[in-house]
């Protein structure tokens, strides 16, 4: 059976040198040991072998294949071997037919892809031809642009979406740059560290969200003051699985930000060589040496 050309969803990782070939792996799985499924399994294996070896910019890392094993188990040995090789720095990109074949459930998939992205590993999921099916059925969404935000919140106003369902963020008050109480805000769901637009309050000159307190108060600062001297991290990991040693690194606190020199204490605290703009709690911080990822973690707290 001829394999049709498919479009893919790519979850990109860090950029690499154009002259450096990517070490590409594929993950294949079927959910039963029936003859039809095993034929599909063999077709997947041959397809990915040809796809990888025929690309001049790729080299084969390995084909990780689960034959006739249920996808509800998180302990599948080939999948665990794949993840171990990723953590050991042996893989740059993973090809897989679909999300359902890669993880036992949505949460497991999100957690795995998040870890892989932090390790600098891109994942490509093949995308079933949903648009062609929509055209066949005469649906108006067939030629709609791909969603860049949460697909079921086209307006992008996730706070309003949550509030409309009876849930609300913690209320509190705006605290001005000089410590003054500026009155109530609209709920912490609507604010993030470093935010400058859409605050809903006029101070006569640009301001930004400097801090969000545990009690719900949103502390404002004057634009230009949204730079921090350091941060603390949690859930720190490395490609090898070993602890990240104390020392000097380059670190990125946002995907579009330039790496800045820093000093890591070997535990949780990072101090920047020069102030960095708005390292937001919950976001990733990734350590580099040149273009090589050495480790990363999630920002717990920004330090002035």
C-alpha positions in Angstrom: 0.0 0.0 0.0 1.4 3.3 -1.1 2.1 5.7 1.8 0.5 9.1 1.2 2.4 12.4 1.7 1.4 13.9 5.0 1.6 17.3 6.5 3.3 17.6 9.9 3.0 19.6 13.1 6.5 20.5 14.2 7.3 21.5 17.8 10.6 23.2 17.2 13.5 23.3 19.6 16.6 25.5 19.6 18.2 26.5 16.3 21.3 24.5 15.1 24.1 25.2 12.7 23.1 24.7 9.1 26.2 22.5 8.5 25.5 20.2 11.4 23.4 17.2 10.5 20.5 16.4 12.7 20.4 13.0 14.5 16.8 11.9 13.8 14.9 9.1 15.4 11.5 7.7 14.7 9.0 6.2 17.1 6.6 3.5 15.8 3.9 1.7 17.6 0.8 -0.5 16.9 -1.8 -1.3 19.5 -2.3 -5.0 18.9 -0.6 -8.1 17.5 -3.1 -8.7 14.6 -1.7 -9.2 11.1 -3.1 -6.0 9.8 -1.6 -4.0 12.7 1.8 -5.8 12.2 1.7 -4.9 8.5 1.1 -1.3 9.5 4.0 -1.6 11.9 6.4 -2.8 9.3 5.2 -0.1 6.9 5.9 2.6 9.5 9.4 1.2 10.1 10.3 1.1 6.4 8.8 4.5 5.8 10.7 6.3 8.5 14.0 4.4 7.6 13.7 5.7 4.0 12.6 9.1 5.0 15.5 9.7 7.4 18.3 8.1 5.2 17.2 10.0 2.1 17.4 13.4 3.7 21.0 14.8 3.2 20.7 16.9 6.4 19.8 14.0 8.6 21.5 11.0 10.0 19.8 8.0 11.5 19.8 8.0 15.3 17.5 4.9 15.6 14.1 3.5 15.0 12.3 2.9 18.3 9.5 0.4 17.7 6.8 -1.0 20.0 5.3 -4.1 18.4 1.8 -5.1 19.5 1.9 -3.3 22.9 -0.9 -1.2 24.3 -0.5 2.6 24.3 -2.0 2.9 27.7 1.2 1.9 29.4 3.8 4.6 30.3 6.4 1.9 30.8 6.9 0.8 27.2 10.5 -0.2 26.9 11.3 1.2 23.4 9.7 4.5 24.3 11.7 4.7 27.6 14.9 3.8 25.7 14.1 6.7 23.3 13.6 9.1 26.2 16.8 7.9 27.8 18.8 8.5 24.6 17.2 12.0 24.3 18.3 12.8 27.9 21.8 11.5 27.0 22.1 13.9 24.1 21.9 11.2 21.3 18.9 12.6 19.5 18.1 16.0 17.9 14.6 15.3 16.3 11.9 12.7 16.7 9.4 11.6 14.0 6.1 10.0 15.1 2.9 9.3 13.3 0.5 10.8 15.8 0.1 12.1 19.3 -2.0 9.0 20.3 0.9 6.7 19.3 3.5 8.8 21.3 2.0 8.9 24.7 -0.5 7.2 26.9 -2.7 10.3 27.4 -2.7 14.1 26.7 -1.0 15.0 30.0 1.8 12.5 29.4 2.3 13.9 25.9 2.5 17.5 27.1 4.9 16.7 29.8 7.1 14.6 27.5 7.2 17.2 24.7 7.9 20.0 27.2 10.9 18.1 28.6 12.1 17.3 25.0 11.8 20.9 24.0 13.8 22.0 27.0 16.5 19.5 26.0 16.6 21.1 22.5 14.8 18.2 20.7 12.1 18.9 18.1 9.1 16.5 17.7 7.2 16.1 14.5 3.7 14.7 14.6 2.1 13.8 11.3 -1.2 15.6 10.7 -4.1 13.7 9.3 -5.6 15.5 6.3 -8.4 17.1 8.2 -8.7 20.1 5.8 -9.3 17.7 2.8 -12.0 15.9 4.8 -13.6 19.3 5.8 -13.7 20.3 2.1 -15.3 17.0 1.2 -18.0 17.6 3.8 -18.4 21.3 2.7 -17.4 22.7 6.0 -16.4 26.4 6.1 -13.4 25.7 8.3 -11.6 23.9 5.6 -9.5 26.9 4.6 -9.3 28.6 8.0 -5.8 29.6 9.1 -4.1 27.4 11.7 -4.7 28.6 15.3 -1.7 30.3 16.9 -3.3 30.4 20.3 -5.7 28.1 22.3 -7.7 26.7 19.4 -11.1 26.9 21.3 -10.6 30.5 22.4 -10.2 32.3 19.0 -10.3 35.7 20.7 -7.3 34.9 22.8 -9.1 36.2 25.9 -8.5 33.1 28.1 -9.3 35.0 31.3 -12.9 35.8 30.0 -13.3 32.2 28.9 -12.4 30.9 32.4 -14.6 33.5 34.2 -17.6 32.7 32.0 -17.5 29.2 33.4 -17.8 30.3 37.0 -14.1 30.4 37.9 -12.3 33.6 38.8 -8.7 34.5 39.5 -7.8 35.9 42.9 -8.9 39.5 43.3 -6.6 42.2 44.7 -5.4 45.8 44.3 -3.0 47.7 42.2 0.0 48.9 44.1 1.7 51.8 42.4 5.4 52.3 41.8 5.7 54.4 44.9 3.7 52.0 47.1 0.4 53.7 46.9 -2.9 51.8 46.7 -4.4 52.5 43.3 -7.6 50.6 43.7 -8.9 47.1 42.7 -7.8 45.3 39.6 -9.7 42.9 37.4 -8.2 39.7 38.8 -4.8 38.1 38.6 -5.8 36.0 35.6 -5.4 39.1 33.5 -1.9 40.0 34.4 1.6 38.5 34.0 5.0 39.6 35.1 6.5 42.2 32.7 3.1 43.1 31.1 2.9 46.7 29.9 -0.3 46.7 27.7 -3.9 46.2 28.7 -3.4 47.0 32.4 -6.6 49.1 32.5 -5.1 51.9 34.5 -3.6 55.2 33.5 -0.6 56.6 35.5 0.5 59.3 33.1 3.5 57.4 31.8 4.2 53.8 30.9 4.1 51.2 33.6 4.5 47.4 33.8 3.6 44.5 36.2 6.6 44.3 38.5 5.2 41.5 40.8 2.1 39.6 41.6 1.8 38.9 45.3 0.3 35.9 47.0 -2.6 38.0 48.4 -3.6 39.0 44.8 -2.1 42.5 44.8 -0.5 43.5 41.5 2.6 45.7 42.0 3.4 48.1 39.2 6.7 49.7 38.3 7.8 52.4 35.8 8.7 51.2 32.3 12.4 50.6 32.2 12.5 49.1 35.6 11.3 45.6 34.5 14.8 44.1 34.7 15.9 41.6 37.4 19.3 40.7 38.7 18.5 37.0 39.1 16.0 34.2 39.6 15.4 30.9 41.3 14.5 27.7 39.5 12.8 24.4 40.1 12.7 21.0 38.4 16.1 21.5 36.9 17.2 18.8 34.5 20.1 18.1 32.1 20.5 15.9 29.0 22.6 13.4 30.9 20.4 13.2 33.9 23.2 14.4 36.2 22.8 17.6 38.3 23.8 20.8 36.6 27.1 21.9 38.3 27.6 25.3 39.7 29.4 27.7 37.3 29.1 30.3 34.6 26.6 29.8 31.7 24.6 31.5 29.1 20.9 31.4 29.9 17.7 32.3 28.0 14.5 33.2 29.9 12.2 33.7 26.9 12.3 32.0 23.5 12.8 35.4 21.7 15.4 36.7 24.2 19.1 36.7 23.6 21.1 34.5 26.0 22.8 36.4 28.9 25.8 35.4 30.9 24.9 34.1 34.4 26.3 32.4 37.5 24.5 29.3 38.8 25.0 28.3 42.4 24.5 24.5 41.7 21.2 24.4 43.6 18.5 26.8 42.5 19.7 30.4 42.3 20.8 32.2 39.1 22.4 35.6 39.1 22.7 37.5 35.8 25.9 39.2 34.7 23.6 42.0 33.5 19.9 42.6 34.4 17.5 40.5 32.3 14.0 41.6 31.4 11.0 39.9 33.2 12.0 36.3 33.9 8.4 35.2 34.5 7.6 32.5 37.1 6.4 29.3 35.4 8.4 29.9 32.2 11.5 27.9 31.2 15.1 29.0 31.7 17.6 27.1 29.5 21.3 27.0 30.0 23.7 27.0 27.0 27.4 26.7 26.1 27.5 28.2 22.6 24.5 26.5 20.8 24.6 23.4 23.0 21.9 23.0 25.6 23.4 22.0 29.0 20.2 22.0 31.0 17.2 24.0 32.1 14.4 24.4 34.7 11.2 26.3 35.4 11.5 29.8 36.9 10.1 29.9 40.4 10.9 33.5 41.4 12.4 36.6 40.0 15.0 38.4 42.1 15.6 42.1 42.1 
